[in-house]
């Protein structure tokens, strides 16, 4: 009897210890308020379109989300961890889900499903070495920008590096105003690593891969409307990135690089004009094409992105400096542009952030850059002239508690070119937001 009692007590202690070594946290952000904007778009014909938007909407300061994360102590300084984070749109009937996409790569940055999978990954960590994880995750540049952006990657216009505010008719690639044109935020099918700090240095990296190689023997290449048909071959997408940062007292520096490539070795055909996604042979949102062969063999799109930034904490305020560059090249002729067509965008920005009082925080940023789009003709390669852009932003938080704050944000941006009626030139916008953010 005593032995049984001792065994039961030991099992209870072991179970209690195992439970104490594991933890799961539910967290989230709800950000709601009023968002208004005024914008002016100039078409290549010279026609001017004025747009005014106003709504009680979501996510001006931070995108709303619901997340679950946990860790398990495996002993010996090792642990397992996971995160599942869903995007929320509490302003309308669809609480989650979305179709936001990277319009340069034409790959979806949101799931496009009933549930918006912002990120979901699982990994292992070893104290003193670092960690790795598999799943849908932030890119190395996004993580660097999150630590070095004075506006903390809010969604109001005026931030020329992140460029996430939506004020125009559509976030068109041609005008250089589409959301997140500065860099790619997330990558699916991704493995990442990050080292622990060694004398102030840390390194991080990622490799994303979604490749499919197939061979079709026999059959017919005749397309069946309304879907596109592939003739075997490769439908591959992959990307990689490396980043390094250094912390010395109040100084923080970061340099990151990431590159993505989309490759098709097979023709894709359709019987009528449709749209296709560079990350899928299916007819989805993406590049507009005509009847017949949508893509010839060896479609190749390279997207290279670079980010360099630093911060210094002076005590009364924190100073920020950022530079981002993005070069996208298409290596074959499409219905929209010829082989060799490039998109080049660079932007630099400085800013400050400070607590004016223990409960009032403010920030400001100003930046400029250059955008050069590809030719709009598939028969001749004439690079569009440079378009220069300027943007600035001011914002403030008033903290009612550690988890709840009121905010006000205002930003402006405009673009010009030395050549009249250049696509993207003459556009301007301002946007303002008043809201409340609650974190839990």
Secondary structure, 3 states (H helix, E strand, C coil): CHHHHHHHHHHHHHHHHHHHCEEEEEEEEEEEEEEEEEEEEECCCCCEEEEEEEEEEECCCCCCEEEEEEEEEEECCEEEEEEEEEECCCCCCCCCCCCCEECCCCEECCCCCCCEEEEEEEEEEECCCEEEEEEEEECHHHHHHHHHCCCCCCCCCCCCCCCCCCCCCCCCCCCCCCCCCCCCCEEEEEEEEEECCECCEEEEEEEEEECCEECCCCCCCCCCCCCCEECCEEEEEEEEEEEEEEEECCEEEEEEEEEEEEEECCCEEECCCEEEECCECCCCCCEEECCEEEECCCEEEEEEEEEEEEEEECCCCEEEEEEEEEEEEECCCCCCCCCCCEEEEEEEEEEEEEECCCCEEEEEEEEEEEEECCCCCCCCCCCCCCEEEEEEEEEEEEECCCCEEEEEEEEEEEEECCCCCCCCCCCEEEEEEEEEEEEC
